[in-house]
Each structure stands twice: as structure tokens, then as C-alpha cells.
């Protein structure tokens, strides 16, 4: 009889690393691993007039998420793209600055995923400015996170 270490080694040799990763992915599916269709970028949209916080977490999280979805879809040359980016960044900073102080909110899965998305979008604005659209790979990741946030918010989590 082999000892535990040798048995694990033989198991890994048999299935290989890819088999192990595939079996772990099947055992623990995540929304971010789901195939998300990335919408085509657009230049025409309705500029929101509801910027700012209402200080109700559920409402604010939904609004920030919706504004971020629009920001993620804007193409180069979109109408008021720079103004949209500036308003978006201010709203994101205000949202995080206000809600991270409350442990009951900061512990919610929707908040932590939204916080991650905010960091990605704010980092893009900081590095590339407001005039440049997000690259495809970053857009795909953000749309995956937006789907996850939407599911969490619908469950009040």
C-alpha cells in the first residue's frame, strides 16, 4: 500500500493538471466563469440626469451599476464621453467613500464585487483618461462582474 503523498502524486500524474483544474471548476462554478456576451460599443445614448447618491444602499448600488454598464459600453467619439467619465468617477468615489464605513453593507457580496468593478473602471480612467474606451478584455470582465452584482442585488445580498 502506498503512503498518502505517493497516492496523490500518482493521481495527479493520471489526470494531469488540466484535469484537476477542470474538475475544480465543475465542482465550484462561478458567475465570472460563465460565458457573458459582450455588447457592441455605442456612441449614442441618453445622458443620465440622476447622478449622485440617495443614501439608500440598494437604490445607489443599482444606479451605480447601471451607470457603469453605460460607461463600459461607450465607444471612442461617443457624445459627452468625457463628461460622462468625470461624473461616473465622482459617483463611484462617493459611493465607495460612503458605504465602506458600514460593516453591514461592506460585508455584502454585491458591495465587494461592485467595489472591485469600481476599482477597475476608476483605474482605467486614471491611466487612460476619460476619452478612451475600455479594451475588450476589460469590458468582458466588467460585464461578468455586473451580472454577478445584479444577481446579488436581486437576492438582497
C-alpha positions in Angstrom: 0.0 0.0 0.0 1.3 3.4 -0.9 1.5 6.3 1.5 -0.8 9.3 1.1 1.8 11.5 -0.7 2.7 8.9 -3.3 -1.0 8.2 -3.9 -1.7 11.9 -4.6 1.3 12.1 -6.9 0.0 9.1 -8.9 -3.5 10.6 -9.0 -2.1 13.9 -10.4 0.0 12.1 -12.9 -3.0 10.2 -14.1 -5.4 13.1 -14.5 -2.9 15.8 -15.1 -3.1 19.4 -14.1 -5.7 20.4 -16.7 -8.0 17.6 -15.4 -7.6 18.8 -11.9 -8.4 22.4 -12.9 -11.4 21.3 -14.9 -12.8 19.1 -12.1 -12.4 22.0 -9.6 -14.1 24.4 -12.0 -17.0 22.0 -12.4 -17.3 21.5 -8.6 -17.3 25.2 -7.9 -18.9 27.1 -10.7 -18.7 30.9 -10.5 -20.7 33.5 -12.3 -17.5 35.1 -13.5 -16.7 31.8 -15.4 -20.0 31.9 -17.2 -19.9 32.9 -20.8 -21.0 36.5 -21.0 -21.9 38.2 -24.3 -20.1 41.5 -24.5 -22.4 44.1 -26.2 -21.1 46.1 -29.1 -19.8 49.6 -28.1 -22.0 52.5 -28.9 -21.8 56.3 -29.4 -25.4 57.2 -29.0 -27.1 57.0 -25.5 -29.2 59.1 -23.2 -27.0 61.1 -20.8 -28.3 60.4 -17.2 -29.6 63.2 -15.1 -29.7 61.2 -11.8 -26.0 61.4 -10.7 -25.3 61.2 -7.0 -26.3 59.2 -4.0 -29.7 58.8 -2.4 -28.1 57.2 0.7 -30.2 54.0 0.3 -27.7 51.2 -0.5 -29.9 49.1 -2.8 -31.0 52.1 -4.9 -27.5 53.5 -5.1 -25.9 50.2 -5.9 -28.4 49.6 -8.8 -27.9 53.1 -10.1 -24.1 53.0 -9.9 -24.1 49.6 -11.6 -26.4 50.9 -14.4 -24.2 54.0 -14.9 -21.1 51.7 -15.0 -22.7 49.5 -17.6 -23.2 52.5 -19.9 -19.7 53.7 -19.2 -18.3 50.3 -20.1 -20.2 50.3 -23.4 -19.2 53.8 -24.6 -17.1 53.8 -27.8 -14.5 56.3 -28.9 -16.1 59.5 -30.0 -19.3 59.0 -28.0 -21.4 62.1 -27.2 -20.2 63.7 -23.9 -17.9 60.7 -23.2 -15.5 62.9 -21.1 -18.4 64.5 -19.1 -19.8 61.0 -18.5 -16.4 59.7 -17.3 -16.0 62.6 -14.9 -19.5 62.2 -13.4 -19.0 58.4 -13.3 -15.7 58.7 -11.4 -17.2 61.1 -8.9 -20.2 58.9 -8.3 -18.0 55.8 -7.8 -15.7 57.6 -5.3 -18.7 59.0 -3.4 -20.4 55.5 -3.3 -17.3 53.7 -2.0 -16.4 56.5 0.4 -19.8 56.5 2.0 -20.8 52.8 2.0 -17.5 51.2 3.0 -17.9 52.7 6.5 -20.9 50.5 7.3 -19.9 46.9 8.2 -23.4 45.5 7.3 -23.1 47.0 3.8 -19.3 46.4 3.3 -19.8 42.7 4.1 -22.4 42.1 1.3 -21.2 40.2 -1.8 -22.8 42.8 -4.0 -20.7 45.6 -2.4 -17.4 43.7 -2.6 -18.0 42.8 -6.3 -19.1 46.4 -7.1 -16.1 47.7 -5.3 -13.8 45.5 -7.5 -15.6 46.8 -10.6 -15.3 50.4 -9.4 -11.5 49.9 -8.9 -11.2 48.5 -12.5 -13.2 51.4 -14.1 -11.6 54.1 -11.9 -8.1 52.7 -12.7 -8.9 52.8 -16.4 -9.9 56.5 -16.1 -6.8 57.3 -14.1 -4.4 55.5 -16.5 -6.0 56.4 -19.9 -8.3 59.4 -19.2 -12.0 59.8 -19.9 -11.9 59.9 -23.7 -10.6 56.4 -24.3 -13.0 53.3 -24.3 -12.2 50.2 -22.3 -10.4 47.4 -24.1 -12.4 44.3 -25.0 -10.8 42.0 -22.3 -11.5 44.6 -19.5 -15.1 45.1 -20.8 -15.7 41.3 -20.7 -14.5 41.1 -17.1 -16.6 44.0 -16.1 -19.8 42.7 -17.8 -19.2 39.4 -15.9 -19.0 41.3 -12.6 -22.1 43.4 -13.4 -24.0 40.1 -13.9 -22.8 38.9 -10.6 -23.7 42.2 -8.9 -27.2 42.1 -10.4 -27.8 38.6 -9.1 -26.6 39.5 -5.6 -28.7 42.6 -5.5 -31.8 40.7 -6.6 -31.3 38.4 -3.6 -30.7 41.4 -1.3 -27.2 40.3 -0.7 
